[in-house]
């Protein structure tokens, strides 16, 4: 009986030890099903060296993610980790001041030579490394392949090409359903980051630097090349009529419905979109990614590096030490390989791309000429307010187009200069 009791005691202790070792880390992101699958694979890989530890991820729509994360941090119910684009983590830091400085974590990682100075710079805000950079964000110009064939066109390299193709997509029934229900472009305009983000893509895609304001605080929208891109961009909504009439009210969700519902011929395609859009339930691979249209002779179109996605740790993370271990793990080769395969992006340069589709390889192998977004909010603290007013003015011009676009742009530039001066002095 004494021996039997000893076995029972040992078994109970073992069970207690196993329960103590079992631990769950929660991470909140906005990458959808692909992101959930990626974190599940990371959980399996991380558990090899951390038995009993699991990673549970939850994906929220971007707007909900902001509110969920901010509210949880401010009420001391934060998840262990948060994952998103750099500028979105900046917003969380500005609202909470509770994002951990990960510079010490990065210093402890030996294998990090693949991270460039630009990668590390964009991960730093207000003197803190608020993310570990995990995925570079590439955004190209997508065009429906079968539609091009239907209207007898090739991939549009220039802006004149894009306008001509867009007009055909609206008039020649490229989806063959007999209805006039297709549009040249899928865009968005409802909120400042909707409309200005689209303008960012056309601007940087054309090979220019800065959209509204440069690093020295100079307003650039009335510089000749910037003014030309802005004017043509606004005419897509107005004079050219190459989008759905209610695009002025479209945000991310509505824009994606047009793309994934097969109603738009040209659209933004991010590296994270490709795996889903290769699938049979969405576009079945019927799209071709490439550079944004070139506007100027001698300047090729570019794929836009729209930022950096990274992992961040709230200061009140329930399992902070283990969370930082997992954050560092996300830069290892197995984790980065999973990132490439599940989401279509990574930062390491030693990964296997052989299993990817040609559309995925376009981004994974950085085949396009790249131009990186400048993150004005990281330089000018007042930028969100400046952008909001710029958006208000542009939305008014879309709703009621001016008679003279050049005059409109010149006057808007002066308004922006006055506002930037006022905001920078506060």
C-alpha positions as CSV (number, residue, x, y, z in Angstrom):
1,X,0.0,0.0,0.0
2,X,2.9,2.3,0.8
3,X,4.4,1.7,-2.7
4,X,1.0,2.3,-4.3
5,X,0.6,5.5,-2.4
6,X,4.0,6.6,-3.6
7,X,3.1,6.0,-7.2
8,X,-0.1,8.0,-6.8
9,X,1.9,10.9,-5.2
10,X,4.5,10.9,-8.0
11,X,1.7,10.8,-10.7
12,X,-0.1,13.7,-9.0
13,X,3.1,15.8,-8.9
14,X,3.8,15.0,-12.5
15,X,0.3,16.1,-13.5
16,X,0.7,19.3,-11.5
17,X,4.1,20.0,-13.1
18,X,2.5,19.4,-16.6
19,X,-0.3,21.8,-15.7
20,X,2.2,24.5,-14.6
21,X,4.2,24.1,-17.8
22,X,1.1,24.4,-20.0
23,X,0.9,28.1,-21.0
24,X,-1.0,30.0,-23.7
25,X,0.1,33.2,-25.3
26,X,-2.5,35.3,-26.9
27,X,-1.7,37.5,-30.0
28,X,-4.2,39.9,-31.7
29,X,-3.7,40.7,-35.4
30,X,-5.8,41.7,-38.5
31,X,-4.4,39.2,-41.0
32,X,-7.5,37.1,-41.3
33,X,-7.5,33.3,-41.9
34,X,-4.0,33.3,-43.4
35,X,-2.7,35.0,-40.2
36,X,-4.5,32.5,-38.0
37,X,-3.0,29.6,-40.0
38,X,0.4,31.2,-39.7
39,X,0.3,31.6,-36.0
40,X,-0.9,28.0,-35.6
41,X,2.2,26.8,-37.5
42,X,4.3,29.1,-35.3
43,X,2.7,27.6,-32.2
44,X,3.6,24.1,-33.3
45,X,7.2,25.1,-34.1
46,X,7.7,27.2,-30.9
47,X,6.4,24.2,-28.8
48,X,9.4,22.1,-30.0
49,X,11.6,24.1,-27.6
50,X,8.9,25.2,-25.3
51,X,6.8,22.1,-24.4
52,X,3.3,22.9,-23.2
53,X,3.3,26.4,-24.6
54,X,0.7,27.2,-27.3
55,X,0.0,30.4,-29.3
56,X,-3.6,31.4,-29.7
57,X,-4.2,34.1,-32.3
58,X,-7.3,36.1,-32.9
59,X,-7.9,38.2,-36.1
60,X,-10.0,41.3,-35.9
61,X,-10.9,43.7,-38.8
62,X,-8.4,46.6,-38.7
63,X,-10.8,49.2,-37.2
64,X,-11.9,46.8,-34.5
65,X,-8.3,45.8,-33.8
66,X,-7.5,49.4,-32.8
67,X,-10.4,49.6,-30.4
68,X,-9.8,46.1,-28.9
69,X,-6.1,46.6,-28.4
70,X,-6.4,50.2,-27.0
71,X,-9.2,49.2,-24.7
72,X,-7.5,46.1,-23.4
73,X,-4.3,47.8,-22.7
74,X,-6.0,50.7,-20.9
75,X,-8.1,48.3,-18.7
76,X,-5.1,46.0,-17.9
77,X,-6.6,43.1,-19.9
78,X,-4.0,43.2,-22.7
79,X,-3.2,40.2,-24.9
80,X,0.4,38.9,-24.6
81,X,1.4,40.2,-28.0
82,X,0.0,42.4,-30.8
83,X,0.8,42.2,-34.5
84,X,0.2,44.8,-37.2
85,X,1.7,47.4,-39.5
86,X,4.2,49.7,-38.0
87,X,2.0,52.8,-38.3
88,X,-0.9,51.1,-36.5
89,X,1.4,50.1,-33.6
90,X,2.4,53.8,-33.5
91,X,-1.2,54.7,-33.0
92,X,-1.5,52.3,-30.1
93,X,1.7,53.7,-28.5
94,X,0.4,57.3,-28.9
95,X,-2.9,56.3,-27.3
96,X,-1.6,54.2,-24.5
97,X,2.2,54.8,-24.1
98,X,2.2,51.1,-23.1
99,X,4.1,49.4,-25.9
100,X,7.3,47.8,-24.7
101,X,10.8,48.9,-26.0
102,X,12.1,45.8,-27.7
103,X,15.7,47.1,-28.3
104,X,17.0,44.8,-25.6
105,X,15.3,41.8,-27.1
106,X,16.8,42.6,-30.5
107,X,20.2,43.0,-29.0
108,X,20.0,39.5,-27.7
109,X,19.3,38.0,-31.1
110,X,22.5,36.7,-32.8
111,X,21.1,35.9,-36.2
112,X,19.8,39.3,-37.4
113,X,22.2,40.4,-40.2
114,X,19.3,40.3,-42.7
115,X,17.7,43.3,-41.1
116,X,18.7,46.5,-42.8
117,X,19.2,49.9,-41.3
118,X,15.9,51.0,-42.9
119,X,14.1,48.0,-41.3
120,X,15.4,49.0,-37.9
121,X,14.6,52.6,-38.4
122,X,11.0,52.0,-39.3
123,X,10.6,49.8,-36.2
124,X,11.6,52.7,-33.9
125,X,9.3,55.4,-32.8
126,X,9.8,58.1,-30.1
127,X,13.1,56.5,-29.0
128,X,11.6,53.1,-28.6
129,X,11.8,50.0,-30.7
130,X,8.1,49.3,-30.7
131,X,8.1,46.3,-33.0
132,X,10.5,43.6,-34.1
133,X,10.3,43.8,-37.9
134,X,8.8,40.5,-39.2
135,X,7.3,41.2,-42.7
136,X,8.0,43.8,-45.2
137,X,4.8,45.0,-46.8
138,X,4.8,45.1,-50.6
139,X,1.9,46.5,-52.5
140,X,1.7,46.1,-56.3
141,X,-0.9,46.9,-59.0
142,X,-3.1,43.9,-59.8
143,X,-4.9,43.4,-63.1
144,X,-7.5,40.7,-64.0
145,X,-5.6,38.4,-66.5
146,X,-8.7,37.0,-68.3
147,X,-10.1,40.6,-68.6
148,X,-6.9,41.7,-70.3
149,X,-7.3,38.9,-72.8
150,X,-11.0,39.6,-73.4
151,X,-10.3,43.2,-74.3
152,X,-7.1,42.5,-76.3
153,X,-4.7,44.3,-74.0
154,X,-1.5,43.6,-72.2
155,X,-0.4,44.5,-68.7
156,X,-0.7,48.4,-68.4
157,X,2.8,49.8,-67.9
158,X,2.0,53.5,-68.2
159,X,-0.8,55.7,-66.9
160,X,-2.1,56.2,-70.4
161,X,-2.3,52.4,-70.8
162,X,-4.1,52.0,-67.5
163,X,-6.8,54.6,-68.4
164,X,-7.3,53.0,-71.8
165,X,-7.6,49.5,-70.3
166,X,-9.9,50.7,-67.5
167,X,-12.3,52.3,-70.0
168,X,-12.4,48.9,-71.9
169,X,-13.1,47.1,-68.7
170,X,-16.2,49.2,-68.2
171,X,-17.5,49.1,-71.7
172,X,-16.6,45.7,-73.2
173,X,-18.2,43.2,-70.6
174,X,-14.8,41.6,-69.7
175,X,-16.5,39.1,-67.3
176,X,-18.9,38.0,-70.1
177,X,-22.0,38.1,-67.9
178,X,-23.9,40.4,-70.3
179,X,-24.3,43.1,-67.8
180,X,-22.6,46.5,-67.5
181,X,-21.5,45.9,-63.9
182,X,-17.7,46.0,-64.1
183,X,-15.4,48.9,-63.3
184,X,-11.9,50.0,-64.2
185,X,-10.5,50.4,-60.7
186,X,-11.3,49.4,-57.1
187,X,-10.4,52.3,-54.9
188,X,-11.5,53.7,-51.5
189,X,-12.1,57.2,-50.2
190,X,-14.4,57.2,-47.1
191,X,-11.7,58.0,-44.5
192,X,-8.4,59.8,-44.6
193,X,-6.3,56.7,-44.7
194,X,-8.5,55.2,-47.4
195,X,-8.2,58.0,-49.9
196,X,-4.7,59.2,-49.1
197,X,-3.4,55.6,-48.9
198,X,-4.6,55.2,-52.5
199,X,-2.9,58.4,-53.5
200,X,0.3,57.2,-51.7
201,X,0.3,54.2,-53.9
202,X,0.0,56.0,-57.2
203,X,2.5,58.6,-56.0
204,X,5.2,56.3,-54.8
205,X,4.3,53.8,-57.5
206,X,5.2,56.5,-60.0
207,X,8.6,56.8,-58.5
208,X,8.1,60.0,-56.5
209,X,8.9,60.6,-52.9
210,X,6.4,61.9,-50.4
211,X,2.7,62.5,-51.0
212,X,1.7,65.6,-49.0
213,X,4.7,66.7,-46.9
214,X,8.4,65.9,-47.0
215,X,10.7,65.2,-44.1
216,X,11.7,68.9,-43.8
217,X,8.1,70.0,-43.5
218,X,7.6,71.2,-47.1
219,X,4.2,70.7,-48.8
220,X,4.8,69.0,-52.1
221,X,1.4,68.6,-53.8
222,X,1.9,71.5,-56.1
223,X,5.3,70.5,-57.4
224,X,4.8,69.7,-61.1
225,X,5.1,65.9,-61.0
226,X,3.2,65.5,-57.7
227,X,0.4,67.8,-59.0
228,X,0.1,65.8,-62.2
229,X,-0.4,62.5,-60.3
230,X,-2.8,64.1,-57.9
231,X,-4.9,65.7,-60.7
232,X,-5.1,62.4,-62.7
233,X,-5.9,60.5,-59.5
234,X,-8.8,62.8,-58.7
235,X,-10.1,62.6,-62.3
236,X,-10.5,58.8,-62.0
237,X,-13.3,59.6,-59.5
238,X,-14.7,62.4,-61.5
239,X,-14.1,63.3,-65.1
240,X,-12.9,59.9,-66.2
241,X,-15.5,58.0,-64.2
242,X,-13.5,54.8,-63.9
243,X,-14.8,53.7,-60.5
244,X,-18.2,52.8,-59.1
245,X,-20.2,56.0,-58.5
246,X,-20.4,55.3,-54.7
247,X,-16.6,54.8,-54.3
248,X,-16.5,58.1,-52.4
249,X,-18.1,56.1,-49.5
250,X,-15.9,53.0,-49.8
251,X,-13.5,52.0,-47.1
252,X,-11.3,48.9,-47.0
253,X,-14.2,46.5,-46.6
254,X,-16.2,47.8,-49.6
255,X,-13.0,48.0,-51.8
256,X,-12.2,44.4,-51.0
257,X,-15.8,43.4,-51.8
258,X,-15.4,44.9,-55.3
259,X,-12.1,43.1,-55.8
260,X,-13.0,39.7,-54.5
261,X,-16.5,39.9,-56.0
262,X,-15.0,40.2,-59.4
263,X,-16.3,43.7,-60.2
264,X,-13.0,45.6,-60.6
265,X,-10.3,45.1,-63.2
266,X,-7.4,46.9,-61.6
267,X,-6.7,47.2,-57.9
268,X,-4.2,47.2,-55.1
269,X,-2.7,43.7,-54.4
270,X,-0.6,43.2,-51.3
271,X,1.8,40.4,-50.8
272,X,-0.6,39.1,-48.1
273,X,-3.5,39.0,-50.5
274,X,-2.0,36.6,-53.0
275,X,-2.4,33.2,-51.2
276,X,-6.1,33.9,-50.7
277,X,-6.7,35.3,-54.2
278,X,-4.9,32.3,-55.7
279,X,-7.6,30.1,-54.1
280,X,-10.6,28.8,-56.0
281,X,-13.1,30.5,-53.7
282,X,-11.9,34.1,-54.6
283,X,-10.1,35.0,-57.8
284,X,-8.7,31.6,-58.6
285,X,-5.4,33.1,-59.6
286,X,-7.0,35.2,-62.3
287,X,-4.9,38.3,-61.7
288,X,-1.4,39.5,-62.5
289,X,0.6,41.6,-60.0
290,X,3.1,44.1,-61.2
291,X,4.3,47.7,-60.7
292,X,2.1,50.7,-60.4
293,X,1.7,52.6,-63.7
294,X,4.5,55.0,-64.6
295,X,3.4,58.6,-65.2
296,X,6.6,60.1,-66.5
297,X,9.0,59.4,-69.3
298,X,12.2,57.8,-68.1
299,X,10.6,56.8,-64.7
300,X,9.5,53.2,-64.4
301,X,6.6,52.1,-62.3
302,X,7.3,50.7,-58.9
303,X,6.0,48.3,-56.3
304,X,5.5,50.2,-53.1
305,X,7.1,49.1,-49.8
306,X,4.2,50.2,-47.7
307,X,5.8,49.6,-44.4
308,X,6.7,46.9,-42.0
309,X,4.5,44.5,-40.1
310,X,5.9,43.5,-36.7
311,X,5.3,42.0,-33.4
312,X,4.9,44.2,-30.3
313,X,4.5,43.4,-26.6
314,X,2.3,45.5,-24.3
315,X,4.0,46.6,-21.1
316,X,1.1,44.9,-19.2
317,X,1.4,41.6,-21.2
318,X,0.3,38.8,-18.8
319,X,3.2,36.7,-19.8
320,X,5.8,39.3,-20.7
321,X,9.0,37.3,-20.5
322,X,7.6,34.4,-22.5
323,X,6.0,36.8,-25.0
324,X,9.4,38.5,-25.7
325,X,10.9,35.0,-26.3
326,X,8.2,34.3,-28.9
327,X,8.8,37.7,-30.5
328,X,12.5,36.9,-30.9
329,X,11.6,33.4,-32.2
330,X,9.5,35.0,-35.1
331,X,12.8,36.1,-36.7
332,X,14.2,32.5,-36.9
333,X,14.4,30.8,-40.2
334,X,11.6,28.3,-39.5
335,X,9.2,31.0,-38.4
336,X,10.1,33.2,-41.3
337,X,9.7,30.4,-43.8
338,X,6.2,29.9,-42.3
339,X,5.6,33.6,-42.7
340,X,6.5,33.5,-46.4
341,X,4.3,30.4,-47.1
342,X,1.2,31.4,-45.1
343,X,1.2,35.2,-45.5
344,X,3.5,35.9,-48.5
345,X,6.0,38.1,-46.8
346,X,9.1,38.0,-44.6
347,X,12.4,39.8,-43.9
348,X,15.0,37.0,-44.2
349,X,16.8,36.6,-47.5
350,X,17.6,32.9,-47.1
351,X,14.2,31.3,-47.6
352,X,12.9,28.6,-50.0
353,X,10.4,30.1,-52.5
354,X,10.1,27.0,-54.7
355,X,6.6,26.0,-53.4
356,X,5.1,29.4,-54.1
357,X,2.9,30.4,-57.1
358,X,4.4,32.8,-59.6
359,X,2.2,35.5,-58.2
360,X,3.6,34.9,-54.7
361,X,7.1,34.7,-56.1
362,X,6.7,38.2,-57.6
363,X,6.6,39.6,-54.1
364,X,8.7,37.0,-52.3
365,X,11.6,37.4,-54.7
366,X,11.1,41.2,-54.9
367,X,10.9,41.1,-58.7
368,X,9.5,44.6,-59.0
369,X,11.4,47.9,-58.7
370,X,10.8,49.0,-55.1
371,X,10.0,52.4,-53.7
372,X,9.5,52.7,-49.9
373,X,6.8,54.8,-48.3
374,X,8.1,57.5,-46.0
375,X,5.9,57.3,-42.9
376,X,5.4,61.1,-42.4
377,X,3.7,60.4,-39.0
378,X,7.0,59.2,-37.6
379,X,8.6,62.5,-38.5
380,X,5.7,65.0,-38.0
381,X,3.6,64.4,-34.9
382,X,0.9,66.6,-36.4
383,X,0.6,64.7,-39.7
384,X,-2.7,62.8,-38.9
385,X,-4.4,66.2,-38.4
386,X,-2.9,67.6,-41.6
387,X,-3.9,64.5,-43.5
388,X,-7.5,64.6,-42.2
389,X,-7.9,68.2,-43.5
390,X,-6.3,67.2,-46.8
391,X,-8.8,64.4,-47.1
392,X,-11.7,66.7,-46.3
393,X,-10.7,69.0,-49.1
394,X,-10.1,66.2,-51.7
395,X,-13.4,64.6,-50.8
396,X,-15.1,67.9,-51.5
397,X,-13.4,68.1,-54.9
398,X,-14.6,64.6,-55.8
399,X,-18.2,65.4,-54.8
400,X,-18.1,68.8,-56.6
401,X,-15.2,68.8,-59.1
402,X,-13.6,72.3,-59.6
403,X,-13.6,73.9,-62.9
404,X,-9.8,74.4,-62.8
405,X,-7.9,71.5,-61.3
406,X,-4.5,73.3,-61.4
407,X,-5.9,76.3,-59.5
408,X,-7.6,73.9,-57.0
409,X,-4.2,72.1,-56.3
410,X,-2.4,75.4,-55.9
411,X,-4.9,76.7,-53.5
412,X,-5.0,73.4,-51.6
413,X,-1.2,73.5,-51.3
414,X,-1.3,77.0,-49.7
415,X,-4.0,75.8,-47.3
416,X,-1.8,72.9,-46.3
417,X,1.2,75.1,-45.8
418,X,-0.7,77.4,-43.5
419,X,-2.1,74.5,-41.5
420,X,1.2,72.7,-41.2
421,X,2.8,75.9,-39.9
422,X,0.0,76.3,-37.3
423,X,0.1,72.6,-36.2
424,X,3.9,72.5,-36.0
425,X,3.9,75.5,-33.6
426,X,1.5,73.9,-31.2
